[in-house]
Amino acid sequence: MSKRPDETWYRLREWTHGQAPSERLAAQVLLAEGYKNLDPSRPLGGPDGRRDAIADRDRKKWIMAVYFPRGQQSVGAIKKKFLADLAGIDSNGADGIAFVTNQELTINERDRLVGMTDKAVELYHLERCVAVLDQPRMGPVRRQFYLEDENAEERRHATLTGGDTYAHVMLYHFDLVEAVAQQFIVIKDGEYPLYNVSIRIIDMDTGQQQYAQEWGDVDAPAYFRSAKWSLKDENYLRVFFTARNGHWHQDLILMRSEQDRCWLAATRVFGLQQAPDLQHIDTEFRGRFGDPVWKP
């Protein structure tokens, strides 16, 4: 599954990891914002001196207060917690408070909270925390605190390259009188888009190239094009693919079956290191023609 673009926002707001991890995550946010000499109090519980941490910035002494409930709380609940934490400024001889929370706060709500004291206030509300944590350099912090899973970086890379996605072609909608296939289909196999795709098809019986096309990017599950692809009674095609994530090829055997009023197909895809081999044989193929004989 690909990473949702608001993953950090969602996991912060729906915080389920308890108080100690929230205080440690908040400490990372403040350190990333230039706070120095940060000294946590008691993340694991016990008397904390009316602050979750002490830190220095801009020649001022700050207390850190953390509020990470699960889900969005009422403005009244946020205000109550903030008022209780304000008392820690004076009791710790501090100049201000850095209030770190996973709660959404409108601009007006932020202004009202800041206006409740004449001391310095820094509100690290949900969106501000997300902006700090979504910086590329904060990737290890996101993974440590389960704001993204350990495979997120790999998925991001795969989104840019194509990852283990590959594709194959099929011919459909047969006309037995004219001996043609009337649909040419490129099918994407995998989660990620393919980029800079080119396709070349060789008739393995004659050695003649029958098709060459730059397809560009392939991000839909399948692409259908009208065609008039001439077919013999027995056909062995080899399809060569190149894309940003590598190259692979596909063998496609098509056998004319009068009983089934179509050409029955057997196909295999191989050669892309990251991807498992794909093999598909139409249900009636073996009954009519036996096992497919693949060419080297």
PLY file of the C-alpha trace (Angstrom):
ply
format ascii 1.0
element vertex 296
property float x
property float y
property float z
element edge 295
property int vertex1
property int vertex2
end_header
0.00 0.00 0.00
1.37 3.41 -0.86
1.99 6.07 1.74
-0.89 8.52 2.19
0.24 12.17 1.80
-1.15 13.12 5.23
0.36 10.14 7.06
2.21 12.22 9.68
-0.83 14.41 10.31
-3.13 11.43 10.71
-0.86 9.44 13.01
-0.16 12.44 15.21
-3.80 13.34 15.63
-4.81 9.73 16.32
-1.95 9.27 18.80
-2.09 5.89 20.54
1.39 5.55 22.02
0.88 7.19 25.40
2.56 9.95 27.36
6.23 8.92 27.43
6.65 8.62 23.63
4.74 11.87 23.12
7.18 13.74 25.40
10.16 12.21 23.63
8.72 13.08 20.22
7.99 16.65 21.37
11.61 16.92 22.50
12.74 16.00 18.98
10.46 18.67 17.53
11.98 21.34 19.77
15.54 20.20 19.11
14.82 20.44 15.39
13.58 23.99 15.99
16.80 25.13 17.60
16.19 24.56 21.31
19.38 23.70 23.19
20.33 21.90 26.39
16.97 20.17 26.47
16.55 18.31 29.74
13.49 16.02 30.02
11.74 15.65 33.36
9.96 12.32 34.02
8.54 10.88 30.75
7.82 7.58 32.47
5.75 9.20 35.22
6.23 10.71 38.64
6.70 14.31 39.86
7.96 16.43 36.97
8.31 19.88 38.51
5.38 21.21 36.49
7.17 20.84 33.18
7.94 18.02 30.75
11.37 19.44 29.92
13.54 22.51 30.28
15.42 23.99 27.31
17.23 27.15 26.19
16.67 29.21 23.05
17.33 32.83 22.15
18.94 33.38 25.57
15.68 32.44 27.25
14.72 29.55 29.49
11.72 27.59 28.28
9.57 24.90 29.75
8.18 22.25 27.43
4.59 21.10 27.99
3.12 18.24 25.97
-0.55 17.42 25.26
-1.13 14.42 23.01
-4.60 12.94 23.55
-6.08 10.59 21.00
-8.21 12.47 18.49
-9.30 16.08 18.37
-10.45 17.51 21.71
-12.69 20.46 22.47
-11.24 23.97 22.65
-12.19 23.96 26.34
-10.12 20.86 27.04
-7.10 22.30 25.23
-7.45 25.60 27.09
-7.70 23.82 30.45
-4.49 21.87 29.81
-2.67 24.97 28.57
-3.69 27.01 31.64
-2.46 24.28 33.96
0.89 24.16 32.15
1.33 27.95 32.24
1.85 27.73 35.98
5.09 25.89 35.32
6.73 29.01 33.86
6.95 30.83 37.18
7.57 27.75 39.30
10.60 26.92 37.16
11.90 30.48 36.82
11.42 30.27 33.05
10.81 32.96 30.47
8.27 31.12 28.40
6.51 27.92 27.41
6.76 25.71 24.33
3.40 23.96 24.23
3.59 20.92 21.93
0.30 19.31 21.01
-1.28 17.06 18.41
-4.40 19.25 18.38
-5.67 21.38 15.53
-5.89 25.04 16.44
-7.31 27.80 14.28
-5.45 31.10 14.06
-8.00 32.74 16.37
-7.68 29.89 18.90
-3.91 30.23 18.85
-4.15 33.99 19.40
-6.48 33.51 22.38
-4.14 31.00 24.01
-1.09 33.23 23.52
-3.06 36.16 24.94
-3.69 34.34 28.22
-0.19 35.20 29.50
2.38 37.96 29.20
5.12 35.36 29.06
6.68 34.07 25.83
4.61 31.33 24.17
5.46 29.02 21.29
2.52 26.89 20.18
3.53 23.74 18.34
0.03 22.76 17.21
-0.73 19.86 14.88
0.03 21.52 11.55
3.22 23.11 12.87
4.44 19.76 14.23
3.68 18.13 10.87
5.69 20.82 9.05
8.69 20.13 11.29
8.44 16.34 11.20
7.82 16.04 7.46
11.22 17.52 6.65
13.38 14.90 4.89
16.01 15.04 7.65
13.34 14.01 10.17
12.74 10.66 8.46
14.48 8.65 11.22
12.34 10.41 13.84
9.14 9.66 11.92
10.05 5.99 11.73
11.17 5.80 15.37
7.82 7.14 16.55
5.71 5.17 14.05
4.62 8.19 12.08
5.50 6.16 9.00
6.44 2.52 8.62
9.95 1.25 7.98
9.19 0.62 4.30
8.02 4.16 3.55
11.36 5.26 2.10
11.48 2.18 -0.09
7.95 2.91 -1.33
8.83 6.51 -2.09
11.80 5.32 -4.13
9.60 2.77 -5.93
7.08 5.51 -6.76
9.85 7.40 -8.56
11.39 4.42 -10.34
8.56 1.91 -10.83
9.81 -0.47 -8.15
8.94 -4.08 -8.93
6.10 -3.21 -11.30
6.23 -4.62 -14.81
3.82 -5.03 -17.72
2.79 -7.46 -20.42
0.77 -7.28 -23.62
-2.18 -9.32 -24.83
-4.18 -9.51 -28.05
-7.96 -9.89 -27.89
-11.22 -9.56 -29.85
-10.39 -11.98 -32.64
-11.86 -12.09 -36.15
-11.39 -15.64 -37.46
-12.48 -14.75 -40.98
-9.87 -12.02 -41.43
-7.46 -13.79 -39.04
-6.75 -10.69 -36.96
-6.83 -9.52 -33.36
-8.68 -6.23 -33.03
-7.49 -5.16 -29.58
-3.93 -4.61 -28.39
-3.69 -4.27 -24.60
-0.82 -3.29 -22.31
-1.47 -4.55 -18.77
0.41 -3.15 -15.76
1.37 -5.72 -13.13
2.20 -4.03 -9.83
1.44 -1.16 -7.50
3.65 1.58 -8.91
3.60 3.53 -12.18
6.03 2.65 -14.95
8.03 5.42 -16.59
9.59 5.83 -20.04
8.20 2.54 -21.27
9.14 1.27 -24.73
7.82 -1.92 -26.34
9.28 -3.94 -29.19
7.71 -7.16 -30.54
9.48 -9.82 -32.61
7.89 -12.76 -34.44
10.10 -15.58 -33.18
9.24 -17.82 -36.14
10.36 -15.34 -38.80
12.67 -13.08 -36.81
10.79 -10.04 -38.12
10.02 -7.04 -35.93
6.27 -6.50 -35.90
5.93 -3.58 -33.53
8.02 -0.83 -31.91
6.55 1.96 -29.83
7.54 4.48 -27.14
4.64 4.29 -24.71
5.86 6.82 -22.18
4.43 6.45 -18.68
2.09 3.61 -17.76
0.09 4.25 -14.59
-3.39 2.87 -15.35
-4.11 -0.84 -14.82
-4.48 -1.40 -18.58
-4.37 0.47 -21.88
-6.55 -0.62 -24.81
-5.86 0.25 -28.44
-7.72 -0.75 -31.55
-5.64 -2.91 -33.86
-5.72 -5.14 -36.89
-3.00 -7.57 -35.91
-2.58 -10.34 -38.48
-2.34 -13.83 -36.99
-1.25 -17.21 -38.31
-2.69 -20.44 -36.95
0.35 -20.67 -34.66
2.12 -17.56 -33.39
5.14 -17.10 -31.14
5.83 -13.48 -30.20
8.57 -12.12 -27.96
7.89 -8.73 -26.44
10.80 -6.63 -25.16
10.13 -3.94 -22.55
12.40 -1.22 -21.22
11.42 1.25 -18.49
13.03 3.36 -15.81
13.12 0.39 -13.41
14.79 -2.03 -15.83
14.07 -4.29 -18.76
12.26 -7.60 -19.20
10.59 -9.61 -21.90
7.47 -11.63 -22.48
6.81 -14.68 -24.61
3.30 -14.89 -26.03
2.05 -18.02 -27.82
-1.28 -17.73 -29.66
-2.88 -20.84 -31.14
-5.97 -20.77 -33.35
-8.82 -22.86 -31.92
-11.84 -23.36 -34.16
-13.73 -24.99 -31.28
-13.29 -21.92 -29.08
-13.65 -19.40 -31.90
-10.49 -17.57 -30.87
-6.72 -17.84 -30.46
-5.85 -19.41 -27.13
-2.93 -17.85 -25.30
0.00 -18.97 -23.19
2.34 -16.29 -21.91
5.21 -15.80 -19.51
7.09 -12.70 -18.35
10.65 -12.87 -17.07
13.90 -10.99 -16.86
13.07 -8.19 -14.39
15.20 -8.94 -11.37
12.86 -7.42 -8.79
9.66 -9.02 -10.06
8.30 -12.55 -9.76
7.78 -14.34 -13.06
4.25 -14.18 -14.45
2.83 -17.14 -16.35
-0.71 -17.46 -17.66
-2.16 -20.24 -19.81
-5.74 -20.11 -21.05
-7.97 -22.79 -19.52
-8.47 -24.72 -22.77
-4.92 -24.33 -24.09
-3.44 -27.54 -22.66
-6.50 -29.56 -23.63
-6.23 -28.42 -27.26
-2.46 -28.16 -27.74
-0.68 -29.64 -24.70
1.90 -27.77 -22.62
3.39 -24.68 -24.27
6.92 -25.15 -25.64
8.93 -22.07 -24.73
11.79 -20.99 -26.94
15.20 -20.16 -25.45
0 1
1 2
2 3
3 4
4 5
5 6
6 7
7 8
8 9
9 10
10 11
11 12
12 13
13 14
14 15
15 16
16 17
17 18
18 19
19 20
20 21
21 22
22 23
23 24
24 25
25 26
26 27
27 28
28 29
29 30
30 31
31 32
32 33
33 34
34 35
35 36
36 37
37 38
38 39
39 40
40 41
41 42
42 43
43 44
44 45
45 46
46 47
47 48
48 49
49 50
50 51
51 52
52 53
53 54
54 55
55 56
56 57
57 58
58 59
59 60
60 61
61 62
62 63
63 64
64 65
65 66
66 67
67 68
68 69
69 70
70 71
71 72
72 73
73 74
74 75
75 76
76 77
77 78
78 79
79 80
80 81
81 82
82 83
83 84
84 85
85 86
86 87
87 88
88 89
89 90
90 91
91 92
92 93
93 94
94 95
95 96
96 97
97 98
98 99
99 100
100 101
101 102
102 103
103 104
104 105
105 106
106 107
107 108
108 109
109 110
110 111
111 112
112 113
113 114
114 115
115 116
116 117
117 118
118 119
119 120
120 121
121 122
122 123
123 124
124 125
125 126
126 127
127 128
128 129
129 130
130 131
131 132
132 133
133 134
134 135
135 136
136 137
137 138
138 139
139 140
140 141
141 142
142 143
143 144
144 145
145 146
146 147
147 148
148 149
149 150
150 151
151 152
152 153
153 154
154 155
155 156
156 157
157 158
158 159
159 160
160 161
161 162
162 163
163 164
164 165
165 166
166 167
167 168
168 169
169 170
170 171
171 172
172 173
173 174
174 175
175 176
176 177
177 178
178 179
179 180
180 181
181 182
182 183
183 184
184 185
185 186
186 187
187 188
188 189
189 190
190 191
191 192
192 193
193 194
194 195
195 196
196 197
197 198
198 199
199 200
200 201
201 202
202 203
203 204
204 205
205 206
206 207
207 208
208 209
209 210
210 211
211 212
212 213
213 214
214 215
215 216
216 217
217 218
218 219
219 220
220 221
221 222
222 223
223 224
224 225
225 226
226 227
227 228
228 229
229 230
230 231
231 232
232 233
233 234
234 235
235 236
236 237
237 238
238 239
239 240
240 241
241 242
242 243
243 244
244 245
245 246
246 247
247 248
248 249
249 250
250 251
251 252
252 253
253 254
254 255
255 256
256 257
257 258
258 259
259 260
260 261
261 262
262 263
263 264
264 265
265 266
266 267
267 268
268 269
269 270
270 271
271 272
272 273
273 274
274 275
275 276
276 277
277 278
278 279
279 280
280 281
281 282
282 283
283 284
284 285
285 286
286 287
287 288
288 289
289 290
290 291
291 292
292 293
293 294
294 295
